[in-house]
């Protein structure tokens, strides 16, 4: 999948589209987390935080994804741990 879409829940109209595969959504801070697909090399190592209100990128972080992304959880209200080729912390603030 190369795109993610936000749809109006009442009418199903498309509100915005991003060229990004969103893997994780946190509705409390309105952020989606994902990466872009590059046809020649597969998914990019650049992890992006997407503002779910408008589809804009609010932060970027380069993370190795050679072994995939395995899990996501929070250590507190602003730190997210993403399991991939090691442990990495990303702060939403």
DSSP file (Angstrom, degrees, kcal/mol; ACC not computed):
  #  RESIDUE AA STRUCTURE BP1 BP2  ACC     N-H-->O    O-->H-N    N-H-->O    O-->H-N    TCO  KAPPA ALPHA  PHI   PSI    X-CA   Y-CA   Z-CA
    1    1 A X              0   0    0      0, 0.0     3,-0.0     0, 0.0    20,-0.0   0.000 360.0 360.0 360.0 130.0    0.0    0.0    0.0
    2    2 A X        +     0   0    0     34,-0.1    35,-0.3    18,-0.1     2,-0.3   0.590 360.0  42.4-105.1 -13.8    1.5    3.3   -1.1
    3    3 A X        -     0   0    0     16,-0.2     2,-0.4    33,-0.1    16,-0.2  -0.915  57.2-153.9-132.8 157.8   -1.1    5.8    0.3
    4    4 A X  E     -A   18   0A   0     14,-2.2    14,-2.5    -2,-0.3     2,-0.3  -0.981  17.5-159.1-127.5 145.7   -3.2    6.4    3.4
    5    5 A X  E     -A   17   0A   0     -2,-0.4     2,-0.5    12,-0.2    12,-0.2  -0.922  13.9-145.0-126.6 147.6   -6.4    8.3    3.4
    6    6 A X  E     -A   16   0A   0     10,-2.4     9,-3.5    -2,-0.3    10,-1.1  -0.966  25.2-164.4-108.2 126.9   -8.5   10.1    6.0
    7    7 A X  E     -A   14   0A   0     -2,-0.5     2,-0.3     7,-0.3     7,-0.2  -0.876  27.0-109.5-114.6 144.3  -12.3    9.8    5.3
    8    8 A X     >  -     0   0    0      5,-3.2     4,-2.3    -2,-0.4     5,-0.1  -0.564  26.9-144.5 -64.9 124.9  -15.2   11.8    6.7
    9    9 A X  T  4 S+     0   0    0     -2,-0.3    -1,-0.1     1,-0.2    -2,-0.0   0.728  94.2  46.6 -70.6 -21.2  -16.9    9.3    9.1
   10   10 A X  T  4 S+     0   0    0      3,-0.1    -1,-0.2     1,-0.1    -2,-0.0   0.864 131.2  13.4 -87.5 -38.7  -20.4   10.7    8.3
   11   11 A X  T  4 S-     0   0    0      2,-0.1    -2,-0.2     0, 0.0    -1,-0.1   0.548  91.5-123.5-117.0 -11.6  -20.3   10.8    4.4
   12   12 A X     <  +     0   0    0     -4,-2.3    -3,-0.1     1,-0.3     2,-0.1   0.555  56.0 153.1  78.9   6.8  -17.2    8.8    3.5
   13   13 A X        -     0   0    0     -6,-0.1    -5,-3.2     1,-0.1     2,-0.4  -0.426  52.4-108.0 -69.6 144.0  -15.6   11.8    1.6
   14   14 A X  E     -A    7   0A   0     -7,-0.2    -7,-0.3     1,-0.2     3,-0.1  -0.613  34.4-179.3 -73.3 124.5  -11.8   11.8    1.4
   15   15 A X  E     -     0   0A   0     -9,-3.5     2,-0.3    -2,-0.4    -8,-0.2   0.832  64.6 -17.8 -92.2 -40.3  -10.5   14.6    3.6
   16   16 A X  E     -A    6   0A   0    -10,-1.1   -10,-2.4     2,-0.0    -1,-0.4  -0.980  54.5-148.2-160.0 164.5   -6.8   14.1    2.8
   17   17 A X  E     -A    5   0A   0     -2,-0.3     2,-0.4   -12,-0.2   -12,-0.2  -0.993   8.3-166.0-137.5 142.2   -4.3   11.7    1.4
   18   18 A X  E     -A    4   0A   0    -14,-2.5   -14,-2.2    -2,-0.3     2,-1.9  -0.974  29.4-127.0-126.9 146.8   -0.6   11.0    2.2
   19   19 A X  S    S+     0   0    0     -2,-0.4     2,-0.3   -16,-0.2   -16,-0.2  -0.514  81.6  98.7 -85.0  67.8    2.0    9.0    0.2
   20   20 A X  S    S-     0   0    0     -2,-1.9     2,-0.8    16,-0.2    16,-0.2  -0.991  74.6-127.5-156.3 142.2    2.7    7.1    3.4
   21   21 A X  E     -B   35   0B   0     14,-2.9    14,-1.3    -2,-0.3     2,-0.5  -0.871  29.9-147.9 -97.0 106.4    1.7    3.7    4.8
   22   22 A X  E     +B   34   0B   0     -2,-0.8    12,-0.3    12,-0.2     3,-0.1  -0.647  22.8 173.8 -80.9 122.7    0.5    4.5    8.4
   23   23 A X  E     +     0   0B   0     10,-2.8     2,-0.4    -2,-0.5    11,-0.2   0.722  64.1  28.1 -97.5 -28.7    1.2    1.7   10.8
   24   24 A X  E     -B   33   0B   0      9,-1.8     9,-3.2     2,-0.0     2,-0.4  -0.998  60.8-164.5-143.1 137.7    0.2    3.1   14.1
   25   25 A X  E     -B   32   0B   0     -2,-0.4     2,-0.6     7,-0.2     7,-0.2  -0.990   5.1-166.6-127.0 132.3   -2.4    5.7   15.1
   26   26 A X  E >>> -B   31   0B   0      5,-3.1     5,-1.7    -2,-0.4     4,-0.8  -0.914   3.2-173.3-115.0 102.5   -2.7    7.5   18.5
   27   27 A X  T 345S+     0   0    0     -2,-0.6    -1,-0.1     1,-0.2     5,-0.1   0.712  78.7  66.7 -69.9 -19.2   -6.1    9.2   18.6
   28   28 A X  T 345S+     0   0    0      1,-0.2    -1,-0.2     3,-0.1    -2,-0.0   0.839 118.1  23.0 -71.6 -30.9   -5.2   11.0   21.9
   29   29 A X  T <45S-     0   0    0     -3,-0.7    -1,-0.2     2,-0.2    -2,-0.2   0.331 106.1-123.0-112.5   3.8   -2.6   13.2   20.2
   30   30 A X  T  <5 +     0   0    0     -4,-0.8    22,-2.6     1,-0.2    23,-0.4   0.896  63.5 138.4  55.2  47.2   -4.0   12.9   16.7
   31   31 A X  E   < -BC  26  51B   0     -5,-1.7    -5,-3.1    20,-0.2     2,-0.4  -0.976  37.6-163.4-124.1 135.2   -0.8   11.4   15.2
   32   32 A X  E     -BC  25  50B   0     18,-2.6    18,-3.7    -2,-0.4     2,-0.4  -0.906  12.6-150.3-109.1 146.6   -0.3    8.6   12.7
   33   33 A X  E     +BC  24  49B   0     -9,-3.2   -10,-2.8    -2,-0.4    -9,-1.8  -0.969  36.4 114.7-122.2 129.7    3.1    7.0   12.4
   34   34 A X  E     -BC  22  48B   0     14,-2.0    14,-3.3    -2,-0.4     2,-0.3  -0.942  45.7-111.7-168.8-171.1    4.4    5.4    9.1
   35   35 A X  E     -BC  21  47B   0    -14,-1.3   -14,-2.9    -2,-0.3     2,-0.2  -0.946  28.4-105.0-140.4 160.1    6.8    5.5    6.3
   36   36 A X  E     -     0   0B   0     10,-0.5     8,-3.0    -2,-0.3     2,-0.5  -0.537  28.7-126.8 -83.8 150.5    6.8    6.1    2.5
   37   37 A X  E     - C   0  43B   0    -35,-0.3     2,-0.6     6,-0.2     6,-0.3  -0.869  17.3-162.9 -97.3 126.6    7.1    3.3    0.0
   38   38 A X  E >>  - C   0  42B   0      4,-3.4     4,-2.6    -2,-0.5     3,-0.9  -0.953  14.1-144.9-110.5 115.4    9.9    3.8   -2.6
   39   39 A X  T 34 S+     0   0    0     -2,-0.6    -1,-0.1     1,-0.3     4,-0.1   0.783  94.9  47.2 -55.0 -34.8    9.2    1.5   -5.5
   40   40 A X  T 34 S+     0   0    0      1,-0.2    -1,-0.3     2,-0.1    -3,-0.0   0.822 129.3  20.0 -78.6 -29.6   12.8    0.7   -6.3
   41   41 A X  T <4 S-     0   0    0     -3,-0.9     2,-0.2     1,-0.4    -2,-0.2   0.395 100.5-124.6-121.2   1.8   13.9   -0.1   -2.7
   42   42 A X  E  < S+C   38   0B   0     -4,-2.6    -4,-3.4     2,-0.0    -1,-0.4  -0.624  71.8   5.9  85.6-148.7   10.7   -0.9   -0.8
   43   43 A X  E    S-C   37   0B   0     -6,-0.3    -6,-0.2    -2,-0.2    22,-0.1  -0.440  79.2-117.3 -74.7 143.4    9.8    1.1    2.3
   44   44 A X  E     -     0   0B   0     -8,-3.0    -1,-0.1     2,-0.2    19,-0.0  -0.318  11.4-128.5 -72.2 157.0   12.0    4.0    3.4
   45   45 A X  E    S+     0   0B   0      2,-0.1    18,-3.6   -10,-0.1     2,-0.8   0.457  81.3 105.2 -82.0  -2.6   13.9    4.0    6.7
   46   46 A X  E     - D   0  62B   0     16,-0.2   -10,-0.5   -10,-0.1     2,-0.4  -0.723  59.5-157.8 -87.7 112.3   12.3    7.4    7.4
   47   47 A X  E     -CD  35  61B   0     14,-3.5    14,-2.6    -2,-0.8     2,-0.4  -0.728  13.3-162.3 -86.2 134.2    9.6    7.2   10.0
   48   48 A X  E     -CD  34  60B   0    -14,-3.3   -14,-2.0    -2,-0.4     2,-0.6  -0.942  18.5-141.9-124.4 142.6    7.1   10.1    9.9
   49   49 A X  E     -CD  33  59B   0     10,-2.5     9,-3.1    -2,-0.4    10,-1.1  -0.909  24.5-158.4 -96.6 123.1    4.6   11.5   12.3
   50   50 A X  E     -CD  32  57B   0    -18,-3.7   -18,-2.6    -2,-0.6     2,-0.6  -0.896  17.1-128.2-109.7 127.4    1.5   12.5   10.4
   51   51 A X  E >>  -C   31   0B   0      5,-3.2     4,-3.0    -2,-0.5     3,-0.8  -0.631  17.1-152.5 -70.5 117.5   -1.0   15.1   11.9
   52   52 A X  T 34 S+     0   0    0    -22,-2.6    -1,-0.2    -2,-0.6   -21,-0.1   0.604  87.7  64.9 -73.2 -11.4   -4.4   13.3   11.5
   53   53 A X  T 34 S+     0   0    0    -23,-0.4    -1,-0.2     3,-0.1   -22,-0.1   0.839 127.8   0.4 -76.7 -33.1   -6.3   16.6   11.3
   54   54 A X  T <4 S-     0   0    0     -3,-0.8    -2,-0.2     2,-0.2   -37,-0.2   0.472  92.8-111.8-137.6  -5.6   -4.7   17.6    8.0
   55   55 A X     <  +     0   0    0     -4,-3.0     2,-0.2     1,-0.3    -3,-0.1   0.543  65.2 145.5  83.2   6.8   -2.2   15.0    6.8
   56   56 A X        -     0   0    0     -5,-0.4    -5,-3.2    -6,-0.1     2,-0.4  -0.523  55.4-114.2 -79.2 145.4    0.8   17.2    7.3
   57   57 A X  E     +D   50   0B   0     -7,-0.2    -7,-0.2    -2,-0.2     3,-0.1  -0.673  32.9 178.5 -76.1 125.7    4.2   15.6    8.4
   58   58 A X  E     +     0   0B   0     -9,-3.1     2,-0.3    -2,-0.4    -8,-0.2   0.641  64.5   2.8-105.2 -19.8    4.9   17.0   11.9
   59   59 A X  E     -D   49   0B   0    -10,-1.1   -10,-2.5     2,-0.0     2,-0.3  -0.981  58.0-154.4-158.9 160.1    8.2   15.1   12.6
   60   60 A X  E     -D   48   0B   0     -2,-0.3     2,-0.3   -12,-0.2   -12,-0.2  -0.984   9.2-179.6-135.8 146.8   10.6   12.7   10.9
   61   61 A X  E     -D   47   0B   0    -14,-2.6   -14,-3.5    -2,-0.3     2,-0.7  -0.966  25.1-132.4-147.4 130.0   13.1   10.2   12.3
   62   62 A X  E     +D   46   0B   0     -2,-0.3     2,-0.4   -16,-0.3   -16,-0.2  -0.746  35.1 169.7 -86.2 117.3   15.5    7.9   10.4
   63   63 A X        -     0   0    0    -18,-3.6     2,-0.2    -2,-0.7    -2,-0.1  -0.994  37.2-114.5-131.5 133.8   15.2    4.3   11.7
   64   64 A X        +     0   0    0     -2,-0.4    21,-0.8     1,-0.1     3,-0.1  -0.441  29.6 179.1 -62.8 130.5   16.6    1.1   10.2
   65   65 A X    >   +     0   0    0     -2,-0.2     3,-1.7    19,-0.1    -1,-0.1   0.035  39.1 123.3-122.7  26.5   13.9   -1.2    9.1
   66   66 A X  T 3  S+     0   0    0      1,-0.3    -1,-0.1     2,-0.1     3,-0.1   0.832  88.1  33.6 -56.0 -33.5   16.0   -4.1    7.7
   67   67 A X  T 3  S-     0   0    0      1,-0.3    -1,-0.3    -3,-0.1    -2,-0.1   0.190 119.8-111.9-107.9  15.1   14.2   -6.5   10.1
   68   68 A X    <   -     0   0    0     -3,-1.7     2,-0.5     1,-0.1    -1,-0.3  -0.056  35.2 -72.6  82.4 172.7   10.8   -4.8   10.0
   69   69 A X        -     0   0    0      1,-0.1    15,-0.2    15,-0.1     3,-0.1  -0.955  48.1-178.9-107.6 122.4    9.0   -2.9   12.7
   70   70 A X        -     0   0    0     13,-2.8     2,-0.3    -2,-0.5    14,-0.2   0.810  52.2  -9.9 -98.8 -34.0    7.7   -5.3   15.3
   71   71 A X  E     -E   83   0C   0     12,-0.9    12,-2.9     2,-0.0     2,-0.3  -0.990  47.0-151.0-163.6 159.9    5.8   -3.5   18.0
   72   72 A X  E     +E   82   0C   0     -2,-0.3     2,-0.3    10,-0.2    10,-0.2  -0.998  24.2 152.7-138.7 136.3    4.9    0.0   19.4
   73   73 A X  E     -E   81   0C   0      8,-2.1     8,-3.9    -2,-0.3     2,-0.3  -0.975  36.0-111.2-154.7 167.1    4.1    1.0   23.0
   74   74 A X  E     -E   80   0C   0     -2,-0.3     6,-0.2     6,-0.2     3,-0.1  -0.785  10.7-168.8-103.5 144.1    4.3    4.0   25.3
   75   75 A X  S    S-     0   0    0      4,-2.1     2,-0.2    -2,-0.3     5,-0.1   0.642  81.9 -20.4 -97.0 -22.2    6.6    4.5   28.3
   76   76 A X  S    S-     0   0    0      3,-1.0    -1,-0.2     0, 0.0     3,-0.1  -0.848  93.8 -63.2-160.9-163.4    4.6    7.6   29.4
   77   77 A X  S    S+     0   0    0     -2,-0.2     3,-0.1     1,-0.2    -3,-0.0   0.592 130.1  26.0 -74.9  -8.4    2.3   10.2   27.8
   78   78 A X  S    S+     0   0    0      1,-0.1    14,-2.0    14,-0.1     2,-0.5   0.464 103.5  80.3-132.3  -3.0    4.9   11.5   25.4
   79   79 A X  E     - F   0  91C   0     12,-0.2    -4,-2.1    -3,-0.1    -3,-1.0  -0.936  53.0-169.2-114.9 125.9    7.5    8.7   24.7
   80   80 A X  E     -EF  74  90C   0     10,-2.6    10,-2.2    -2,-0.5     2,-0.5  -0.908   9.9-150.3-110.3 136.1    6.8    6.0   22.2
   81   81 A X  E     -EF  73  89C   0     -8,-3.9    -8,-2.1    -2,-0.4     2,-0.5  -0.930  10.4-167.6-106.0 127.5    9.0    2.9   21.9
   82   82 A X  E     -EF  72  88C   0      6,-1.8     6,-0.9    -2,-0.5     2,-0.5  -0.970  12.7-143.9-115.6 122.3    9.2    1.2   18.5
   83   83 A X  E     +EF  71  87C   0    -12,-2.9   -13,-2.8    -2,-0.5   -12,-0.9  -0.746  48.5 115.8 -86.0 124.3   10.7   -2.2   18.3
   84   84 A X  S    S-     0   0    0      2,-2.0     2,-1.8    -2,-0.5   -19,-0.1  -0.384  84.9 -12.5-148.5-124.7   12.8   -2.8   15.1
   85   85 A X  S    S-     0   0    0    -21,-0.8     2,-0.2    -2,-0.2   -21,-0.1  -0.217 134.5 -26.7 -80.5  49.6   16.5   -3.5   14.6
   86   86 A X  S    S-     0   0    0     -2,-1.8    -2,-2.0     2,-0.1     2,-0.4  -0.775  96.7 -55.4 131.3-176.8   17.0   -2.5   18.3
   87   87 A X  E     +F   83   0C   0     -2,-0.2     2,-0.3    -4,-0.2    -4,-0.1  -0.831  51.6 175.8-100.4 136.7   15.1   -0.2   20.7
   88   88 A X  E     -F   82   0C   0     -6,-0.9    -6,-1.8    -2,-0.4     2,-0.4  -0.996  17.3-148.1-138.4 142.3   14.4    3.5   19.8
   89   89 A X  E     -F   81   0C   0     -2,-0.3     2,-0.4    -8,-0.2    -8,-0.2  -0.924  11.1-172.2-112.3 137.5   12.5    6.2   21.5
   90   90 A X  E     -F   80   0C   0    -10,-2.2   -10,-2.6    -2,-0.4     2,-0.5  -0.998  13.8-145.2-127.8 130.2   10.5    8.9   19.8
   91   91 A X  E     -F   79   0C   0     -2,-0.4   -12,-0.2   -12,-0.2   -13,-0.1  -0.826   4.5-159.1 -98.4 130.0    9.0   11.8   21.6
   92   92 A X              0   0    0    -14,-2.0    -1,-0.1    -2,-0.5   -13,-0.1   0.646 360.0 360.0 -78.2 -16.3    5.7   13.2   20.3
   93   93 A X              0   0    0    -15,-0.5    -1,-0.2     0, 0.0   -14,-0.1   0.493 360.0 360.0 -79.2 360.0    6.2   16.6   22.1
